[in-house]
Amino acid sequence: MTRFLTLFAVVAAFVLLPFTAMAQDLDPENTLYLDLKDGRVTIQLRPDLAPNHVARIKDLTREGFYDGIVFHRVIDGFMAQTGDPTGTGMGGSDKADLKAEFNNAPFKRGALGMARAGDPDSANSQFFIMFADGDWLNGKYTVWGEVVDGMEHVDAITRGEPPANPDKIIKMQVAADAA
């Protein structure tokens, strides 16, 4: 039993160490803290993939735009969508829509993508977080970030289209600005 526990500890260290190191090595200017009812989610922004989308998310975050906004579309086994101040899925910010920045990053569990209408250049403020891999979205939506810590809190978001009692973003902030 002792050998098993020792082996388990060694394997766990090798599996978890990269995630711990990665979370500690993040650039604060390109890291978001998303505070939900169950805890904090840490998001690594990817300006190397989608510089204009990352700039928009950071601008809106710094304006406090996302604070208090609900997750209006949450589909089990797919994704949780937010970023609409009306809570209907039809709203956005007063800023101009963004041109698509499709990239080679896959829509895997924990990926963040920009929601849009039928026009690929219609993303504005709404975004979604993947609960599971969604390869059919690759090359059709813009990936701009990924969850590096706290995915269990994303998993706890109340499901529904719309949820009867939707969860809210308590606060979203750029790590460089966090007290």
N, C-alpha and C positions, 0 to 999 in steps of 0.2 A: 504494500500500500504506500509506503514512504517513497519508493522508487517512482510509482505512478504520480504521486503528488509533485515530486521534484521534476519529473518529465513534463507534467502539466504546467508547472510554473515557468519552465524554460520555454516551452512552446508559446504560452500566453505572452511572455515578454517579447518574443520575436514577432508575434502577430500584432500586439498592441503598441509596441515601441514606435513604429513608423507613424501611427496616427497621433500619438502623444507629441512626438517631435515635430510633426507637421503643424499641429495646432499651435505649438509654442513658437514656431519659426515664421508665422504669418506676418505679412506686411500690414501694420495697423491701418494704413491708408486704403488698403484693398481687402479689408475684412469688415464684415457686418456682424453686429449682434442683433439677433431677432428674439425678443423676449415674448414668450407665450405663457399661457396660464400654468403650464407644467414645467417651465424652465427655459433656459437660454439655449438658442441655436447659434452656432458660429458658422458663418458662411465665408468662404474664400471667393473673392471677386476675381474675374478673369478678363482684365483689360487686354490681355494678349489675344483673346478670342473675339471680344466684342467691345471695343473701347467706347463707342458711343452709347451703348446700352448700359455699361457700367457707369459712365459719367452721369447718365440720366438717373439711374437708381441712387447714386450717391447724392446728387442734387436734391431729389425728392426726399430722401432720407434726412438730409441736413435741414430741410424745410419743415420736418415733422409731418410730412404728408401721410406717411403710412401708420402713424400712431393712432390706434383705435379702429383701424379699418378691419372689416370682417373677412373671413374666408368664406366666400359666397358659393363656391363650387368645389366640393370635396368628394372625389370618387375613389372608393376603396380599391386598392390594387392598382391605382393609376396615379393620381396627383391631387394636390390641394392648391386652389387658385385664390388669389387675393389682389389687392391693389386698386379696387374700384371704390371711390368714395361714396357712391350711391348704394353699394351693396347688391346691385342687381346684375352685375356682369356687363352692363352697357356703358358704364362711365369711365372716366380717366382724368388725367390732370389737364390743366389749361395750356400745357406745352404742346408744340407741334409733334405729330407722330414721327417715329423713327424709321429710317430705312433698315431693312433686314441686314443682319450681319451673320448669315449662315456660316457655320464653321464645321470642323471635323470632330468636335467633341460629341460623344454619344449621350443620348438621353438615358442615363443610367439612374439607379436609385440614388437620391440625394442631389441630382442635377437641378439647377434652376434655369427655367426658360421664360422667355417673354411671351405672354399671351397676345393674340392679335385677332383681327377680323379676317375675312377672306383675302384681303389684299396683304401680300407679304410685307409691305411697308406701312402697316397700320399699328404697330406696337406703340404703346404710350406709357402706361404706368402699371398695368396689370401683369402679374407674373405667377408662375406656378412652381411647386416643388414636387419632384417625382417620388412617389412611394415605391415604385418598382421600375425596372427597365422598360423603356418605350421606344424601341428601335424604329418604329414607323414614323416617329417625329424627326429623326435625324435628317438634317438638310432642309427641313421645312419650317423649323422654328429656331430662334436664336438661343443658344446656351450662353449664359453670362456668369455663372457661378456654380459652386457646389457646397453642400453641407459637409463640414469637416468635424463637427462635434454637435451632439444634441439631436441626432436624427430620431431618437426615441420620443422627443417632444413633438416633432412633426407627426410621427405615427399616431400620437394621441389626439390630433385635431378631429373634432366631431365631423362625421360624414353627412353628406346630403347635397342635393342640387335644388334649392339651397338647403343647408342644414336648418332644422327647426329652431335650434338655439346655437347660432354660429359662434365659433371661437373668433377672437380678435387678436390682432397684433397689439400687444400691450405697448411696446416701444421698439423701434428699430433705430439703430445708430451705427455710424461708422466708428470702428474701434479707435481710431486716432482721436476722436472727439469724446470718447467715453471717459467719465470721471473715475 
